[in-house]
Amino acid sequence: MEFKRHTKETALIDSQPLLDGSIKDMGWIPNLHAVMADAPPVLEAYKTLGDLFTQTSFDAEELTLVWQTINIEHECLYCVPAHTLVAHMMKVDPAISEALRNRTELPTKKLQVLQQTTLFLVRNRGHLSEEERAAFYEAGYENRQLLEIVLGLSHKVLSNYVNHLAETPLDEAFQEFVW
């Protein structure tokens, strides 16, 4: 059975204010939100986790790095282009986005360590070796940032997995950044 992409008119009553928020924030309802509108708690959780993740101690480059590292590891053909546009809107150096998308070296050791730590957490289901933790701390990060990566991961699992299940079509706004 195909997943429906809801409009404000077809969405469940509990999803309608959430979709209003999407229109207010973005000017349209992204296809991911339209799919999630079929389950209002899922859409609300996704939006809430995203808002909370942007309130962490990470700057725009680090937020982008965590999001995109997870998107790329999960091979999310919707989220990689979407977050490339978000990175542009957040004024993140395009070289960082390109390095992430192409899986090449990042411009700083600190960002490289953040990417590796994020990958270790994804691949090892939250487990880090003592060496991996030591490298993270030596790069200038603390336990707080480990917890914040888990928050970002929670956000991206929701979107990446929903996009895989729904085969969410890419919005026109993201087409320029297809991956």
N, C-alpha and C positions, 0 to 999 in steps of 0.2 A: 504494500500500500504506500502510495506517495505521501510525503509530508506536505501539508498545506502551508502556503505563505499567506498569512492573514493581513488584511487591511484593517484599519481602525474599525470599519463597519462590520467585518466578519469575525473579529476577535472576540473572545470571551470577555464579559464585562470587566473582570479583574485585570485583564491585559490592556484594556483601552487606555487607562491613564499612563501606563508604562510606555505604550506606543506614542502617546502625546508627548512624553518626555523625549523619545527618540526624534520625533519631528522637531521639537524645540531645540534639541542639541545639535542635530545634524541636518535638519531641513527636509528629511525624508525618513522612511522606515527601512533600514537596511534589511536585506533578505534574512540574515541571521535572526534579527529581532522578530521578523514576520513569522519565521518558523517557530521560534521559542514561544510566541504568543499563544500557541496551542496548550501550553502548560504555564500559566501565570507565575507559579513559584520559581520555575526555572528561569524565566526572563527576569524576574525580580532579583533572584540570586546572582545572575550574570551581571546585571547592571550594578548591584550593590558591591559585589566583589571587585569589579572594575574601578568603581569610585574609591573604594578603600585602598586598592593597590596604588592608585595615584597619590594617596596621602602618606605613603611610606617615606622612608628616608632616602629612597633612590631618586636621582635626578632623571631628566628626560632621556638621556642616553642609556642609563642603567635600566629604566623601565622598559624602553624599547628592546634592549638586549635580552632581558628576561623573557618578555613576551615572545619575541621573534625566535629566540633559541628554542623555546618550547614548541611554537608553531612549526618550525622547520623540523625538529625532531619528530613531531607527530605527523609531519607531511600534510599539513592543512592547507589545501589549495585556495581556501577562502581567506583564512586569517593572515597568511603571509602578505598578500597584496593589501588587505585592509590595514594591517599595521604598518605597512610601508607608507601608505597615505597618512596615517596617524603620525608617524615619525616625521614626515615632512611638515605636517601642521604644528608639531611640537618643536620645529626648528632643529632637529637632530641632524648632525653632519651626515650627508648622503653617503659618505665613504663607510660609515658604520653600517648603515642599512645594506649597502652592497656587499660588504664583507660578510655580514650575517647571511644574506640570501645566497651568496656564492660559496659559503663555508670556507672562507679564507681568513687569514690572520687579521685580528683587530688592531687598531692603531695604538693601544696601550696595553701594557702588561696587566694592569688592574682590570680592564674590561675583559681581557682574555681569561683571567682567573674567574671572574664572575660568570662568564659563559661556561667554562669548564665545570664549575661548581653546580650551576644550574643543570647541565647535562648529567652530571653524576647523580644528582637528586632525582631526576626524571628516570634515568636508566636503572638506578639501583633502588627505586621505590623509597626514597628518603634516607637511605643509608649513606654515610660518608666514612671513609677510612680516616685514621689519624693524620696521614700525610695530606689527604685532600682538605681536611679541616685546617691543618697548619698552613697550607698554601693560601687558603682563603683569609685567614687571620693576618698572615704576613703581608697580604695585599692591602690591608687597612680596613677590612670588614670585621664585623662583630656578630655575635649570636643574633642580634636584632635582625640583621640582614638575612641570615639563614631562615628565620621565621617569615620574613617578608617574601623571600623566594617561594616558600610554600604557599603563601597567599596568592602570588602571581600564578603559580602552577594550578591552584584550585580554580582560578578564573579561566585559565586557558583550557583545562580539561573540559569544562562545561562547553565552551565554544568549539573546540577542536572535535570533540566526540559528537556533538550535535551536528556539526557540519559533515562529518563522515557518514553518520546515519541518514541525514536528510539529503546528502549530496547538494548542499545549498549552492544555488547558482551565484556567481560573482556579480555584484552590483556594477552598474555602468561606471560609477565613480571610482571603482577600484581597478577597472580594466587596464588602465595605463601601467599598472604594477603587477600584472599577471605573473605567476611564478610557475 
